[in-house]
Amino acid sequence: MAISTLSPPGAALDAAPSQVRLVGRRRPGRWAAAAAVAVLGAMLAHTLLTNQRFQWPTVAHYFTQESVLRGLWLTLWLTAVTFAAGFVLGIGLAAMRLWGGPLLQSVSFGFVWIVRSVPPLVLLLFWFQLASLYPRLSLGIPFGPEFVSVDTTHLIGPLAAAFIALTIDVAAFSAEIVRGGLVSVDHGQTEAARSLGLNPRRIFRRIVLPQAMPAIIPASGNLLIGLLKSTSLVSVIAVTDLLYSVQLIYNQNFQVMPLLLVATVWYIVITSVLAVGQYFVERRYARGRAGARPFAEILRDAARLRPRSPGPAR
């Protein structure tokens, strides 16, 4: 803020507060940027509404077509099951990395390193073409006789390959998300809790996990939204998800852009819903972080050494 008076510069310090007029700081750069963004937004809205090549009536016609809705349902189902399975596997990998022995830590690190190094599309094609590497899988004594053998030519179909590939990809990234959230909690807090006699399970449930969740939730929400968009890769192996459903339609009527807009709008709607849900979950786990209670009080509540007493009466 700037001080503006009619007195000489040296008299501003001696002026009474009622005689000082505060002038807001001028920000010409901010106003220019806002004006440029407003103009670009208006131009974008104008071209979306006036360009007839977008064919919005056609988009509205196919938006709720039965085949499109079936593809949408498969996309949602594939996103949900692969995220749930991958996150559970990722928690196990994070536990191996944090609390396992040298062998388990090496296995967890190697799994995460390899999967994060391979693009999801390559991983998807690898599982889809698994029969070319292993035409037959068998179960028996290692390096000994086989009891059961299965032909892999028809064992892993397109949907199974999509599920396995996406689950593995989610597991690798969620393992690092969970591990990063857990290691962000100060180790001194767990040491202080042990000194009070708390068992490891209570320490993890009442002290470590509540403080790790605000770091885990945002990254997990971003991973879920990224997984939703990554499901479009399964159209390469002819899984009838949302994108492949609209591709089947525009291969017949050659209205490519309107059908791609149908899929785009659906992805925007679902992503917006997930973003709103992520916001409320983040707010749920971030309560009290701005004015957090002292750690000693948290320890007393976790150990249940005494009930919380009400504040002094006023």
TADA-V160497 format. One record per residue. N is the residue number from 1. RES is the residue in one small letter. SS is DSSP state (A for helix, B for strand, O for the rest). Layout:
# TADA-V160497
n-><N | N>
res-><RES | RES>
ss-><SS | SS>
This chain:
# TADA-V160497
n-><1 | 2 | 3 | 4 | 5 | 6 | 7 | 8 | 9 | 10 | 11 | 12 | 13 | 14 | 15 | 16 | 17 | 18 | 19 | 20 | 21 | 22 | 23 | 24 | 25 | 26 | 27 | 28 | 29 | 30 | 31 | 32 | 33 | 34 | 35 | 36 | 37 | 38 | 39 | 40 | 41 | 42 | 43 | 44 | 45 | 46 | 47 | 48 | 49 | 50 | 51 | 52 | 53 | 54 | 55 | 56 | 57 | 58 | 59 | 60 | 61 | 62 | 63 | 64 | 65 | 66 | 67 | 68 | 69 | 70 | 71 | 72 | 73 | 74 | 75 | 76 | 77 | 78 | 79 | 80 | 81 | 82 | 83 | 84 | 85 | 86 | 87 | 88 | 89 | 90 | 91 | 92 | 93 | 94 | 95 | 96 | 97 | 98 | 99 | 100 | 101 | 102 | 103 | 104 | 105 | 106 | 107 | 108 | 109 | 110 | 111 | 112 | 113 | 114 | 115 | 116 | 117 | 118 | 119 | 120 | 121 | 122 | 123 | 124 | 125 | 126 | 127 | 128 | 129 | 130 | 131 | 132 | 133 | 134 | 135 | 136 | 137 | 138 | 139 | 140 | 141 | 142 | 143 | 144 | 145 | 146 | 147 | 148 | 149 | 150 | 151 | 152 | 153 | 154 | 155 | 156 | 157 | 158 | 159 | 160 | 161 | 162 | 163 | 164 | 165 | 166 | 167 | 168 | 169 | 170 | 171 | 172 | 173 | 174 | 175 | 176 | 177 | 178 | 179 | 180 | 181 | 182 | 183 | 184 | 185 | 186 | 187 | 188 | 189 | 190 | 191 | 192 | 193 | 194 | 195 | 196 | 197 | 198 | 199 | 200 | 201 | 202 | 203 | 204 | 205 | 206 | 207 | 208 | 209 | 210 | 211 | 212 | 213 | 214 | 215 | 216 | 217 | 218 | 219 | 220 | 221 | 222 | 223 | 224 | 225 | 226 | 227 | 228 | 229 | 230 | 231 | 232 | 233 | 234 | 235 | 236 | 237 | 238 | 239 | 240 | 241 | 242 | 243 | 244 | 245 | 246 | 247 | 248 | 249 | 250 | 251 | 252 | 253 | 254 | 255 | 256 | 257 | 258 | 259 | 260 | 261 | 262 | 263 | 264 | 265 | 266 | 267 | 268 | 269 | 270 | 271 | 272 | 273 | 274 | 275 | 276 | 277 | 278 | 279 | 280 | 281 | 282 | 283 | 284 | 285 | 286 | 287 | 288 | 289 | 290 | 291 | 292 | 293 | 294 | 295 | 296 | 297 | 298 | 299 | 300 | 301 | 302 | 303 | 304 | 305 | 306 | 307 | 308 | 309 | 310 | 311 | 312 | 313 | 314>
res-><m | a | i | s | t | l | s | p | p | g | a | a | l | d | a | a | p | s | q | v | r | l | v | g | r | r | r | p | g | r | w | a | a | a | a | a | v | a | v | l | g | a | m | l | a | h | t | l | l | t | n | q | r | f | q | w | p | t | v | a | h | y | f | t | q | e | s | v | l | r | g | l | w | l | t | l | w | l | t | a | v | t | f | a | a | g | f | v | l | g | i | g | l | a | a | m | r | l | w | g | g | p | l | l | q | s | v | s | f | g | f | v | w | i | v | r | s | v | p | p | l | v | l | l | l | f | w | f | q | l | a | s | l | y | p | r | l | s | l | g | i | p | f | g | p | e | f | v | s | v | d | t | t | h | l | i | g | p | l | a | a | a | f | i | a | l | t | i | d | v | a | a | f | s | a | e | i | v | r | g | g | l | v | s | v | d | h | g | q | t | e | a | a | r | s | l | g | l | n | p | r | r | i | f | r | r | i | v | l | p | q | a | m | p | a | i | i | p | a | s | g | n | l | l | i | g | l | l | k | s | t | s | l | v | s | v | i | a | v | t | d | l | l | y | s | v | q | l | i | y | n | q | n | f | q | v | m | p | l | l | l | v | a | t | v | w | y | i | v | i | t | s | v | l | a | v | g | q | y | f | v | e | r | r | y | a | r | g | r | a | g | a | r | p | f | a | e | i | l | r | d | a | a | r | l | r | p | r | s | p | g | p | a | r>
ss-><O | B | B | B | O | O | O | O | A | A | A | A | O | O | O | O | A | A | A | O | B | B | B | O | O | O | O | A | A | A | A | A | A | A | A | A | A | A | A | A | A | A | A | A | A | A | A | A | A | A | O | A | A | A | O | A | A | A | A | A | A | A | A | O | O | A | A | A | A | A | A | A | A | A | A | A | A | A | A | A | A | A | A | A | A | A | A | A | A | A | A | A | A | A | A | A | A | A | A | O | O | A | A | A | A | A | A | A | A | A | A | A | A | A | A | A | A | O | O | A | A | A | A | A | A | A | A | A | O | A | A | A | A | O | O | B | B | B | B | B | O | O | O | O | O | B | B | B | B | B | B | O | O | O | O | O | O | A | A | A | A | A | A | A | A | A | A | A | A | A | A | A | A | A | A | A | A | A | A | A | A | A | A | O | O | O | A | A | A | A | A | A | A | A | A | O | O | O | O | A | A | A | A | A | A | A | A | A | A | A | A | A | A | A | A | A | A | A | A | A | A | A | A | A | A | A | A | A | A | A | A | A | A | A | A | A | A | O | O | O | O | A | A | A | A | A | A | A | A | A | A | A | A | O | O | A | A | A | A | A | A | A | A | A | A | A | A | A | A | A | A | A | A | A | A | A | A | A | A | A | A | A | A | A | A | O | O | O | O | O | O | O | O | O | A | A | A | A | A | A | A | A | A | O | O | O | O | O | O | O | O | O | O | O>
